[in-house]
Amino acid sequence: MKNKRFIFIIAGLTCFIVLSNIVGCSDKSAEESLRAEVESLRTQISEQTENTMPTKQDNESTTQETSIETTTDELKYSEGLEFVSLGNGTALLKSKGSCRDTILNIPPQTPNGETIIEIDKEAFLGSNMTSVIIPDTVTIIGSGAFYRCTSLTSIVIPNSVTKIGNEAFWECNSLISIDIPNSVTEIGSSAFYKCTSLTSIRISNSITTINEYTFHDCLSLSEVEIPNSVTTIGKEAFMWCSSLSSVVIPDSVNTIEESAFRLTGLKSVDIPGSVKNIEEYAFSYCDHLTQVIINDGVESIGKYAFSNCGSLLEISVSNSVSTISNCAFAGCPVLRTVTIPEGVVSSNDWKIFEGCIRLTSINEKSPKDYFENWPY
């Protein structure tokens, strides 16, 4: 406001000087006095402007304060959640209660000061949150805790969590990726069933069993790292993971259960000798599978284990294998070359390769030299 008043004064004095020159009534001493006054006022305005202009440091400070306020707002704990006391100063997060937050930031304590250590079964069943932050006081995520939270895209699991219950994230079909910390020792069956947008996952190196149906129907899953702590890959654990083109099976694994990798997008499989049993349908209907290597140490191959693999060209079975069950490699129409231990199949076992119409070599011999009734 003060600057505006100075500007009006300068404008008036300037006009006066100009008019005086026009009409020829200029007094030189008066004019010089006026010019000096104008310059003085301009100097005052300039100084005041410099004093009131925000500096770069001021701007950075303001930006930082705004950022801090925004961060604080973003990290504000969700309210209205329902809790149940477990005694001993701890509590269970029972349900979302009246909370309608789409960004769920679970507090570490209840309003009464009790520490939240567990998220109850079905606590957020069908809720519409988009992201979840779990505090590092929680040790258990209960069964079905986030069942069918179809808008959920991200979740932060702290390294305090030791157990993820059955169906915990069933059909969270917007969830893109997840990092399971090494504190987790148990992932329940169907925990990530039908998370169709899930593209990658890192599994805790404290897990010993990938339970049945854990990643069933994760259609977009293209990357998974199986740690060398895992000993068992459960029934249908990765079934219908049609984008999964490669997987490294560590030599800690001793059992691959029924249909574990059925209908996946695997292109090749190298099974370590630590695996004793490849159970039925374990790799069946893997349409992109072209090569299978079964290393020394494997003892049995279950029925239909590699059946109906439409692109399978070559199989190499180690001498440690003593049992190849019926139809183990049936329905592989482009299979041409097989290497198996001598004596592991009898002359009547041709159905192991039923439907392998282009098979030309078994241990560098014709299939007709192995099987009495070879039909192709």
Secondary structure as GFF3:
##gff-version 3
##sequence-region A 1 376
A	DSSP	alpha_helix	2	23	.	.	.	ID=ss1
A	DSSP	alpha_helix	28	52	.	.	.	ID=ss2
A	DSSP	alpha_helix	56	74	.	.	.	ID=ss3
A	DSSP	beta_strand	82	87	.	.	.	ID=ss4
A	DSSP	beta_strand	90	95	.	.	.	ID=ss5
A	DSSP	beta_strand	103	105	.	.	.	ID=ss6
A	DSSP	beta_strand	115	119	.	.	.	ID=ss7
A	DSSP	beta_strand	131	133	.	.	.	ID=ss8
A	DSSP	beta_strand	140	141	.	.	.	ID=ss9
A	DSSP	beta_strand	154	156	.	.	.	ID=ss10
A	DSSP	beta_strand	163	164	.	.	.	ID=ss11
A	DSSP	beta_strand	177	179	.	.	.	ID=ss12
A	DSSP	beta_strand	186	187	.	.	.	ID=ss13
A	DSSP	beta_strand	200	202	.	.	.	ID=ss14
A	DSSP	beta_strand	209	210	.	.	.	ID=ss15
A	DSSP	beta_strand	223	225	.	.	.	ID=ss16
A	DSSP	beta_strand	232	233	.	.	.	ID=ss17
A	DSSP	beta_strand	255	256	.	.	.	ID=ss18
A	DSSP	beta_strand	268	271	.	.	.	ID=ss19
A	DSSP	beta_strand	277	278	.	.	.	ID=ss20
A	DSSP	beta_strand	291	294	.	.	.	ID=ss21
A	DSSP	beta_strand	300	301	.	.	.	ID=ss22
A	DSSP	beta_strand	314	317	.	.	.	ID=ss23
A	DSSP	beta_strand	323	324	.	.	.	ID=ss24
A	DSSP	beta_strand	337	339	.	.	.	ID=ss25
A	DSSP	three_ten_helix	350	353	.	.	.	ID=ss26
A	DSSP	beta_strand	361	362	.	.	.	ID=ss27
A	DSSP	alpha_helix	367	370	.	.	.	ID=ss28
###
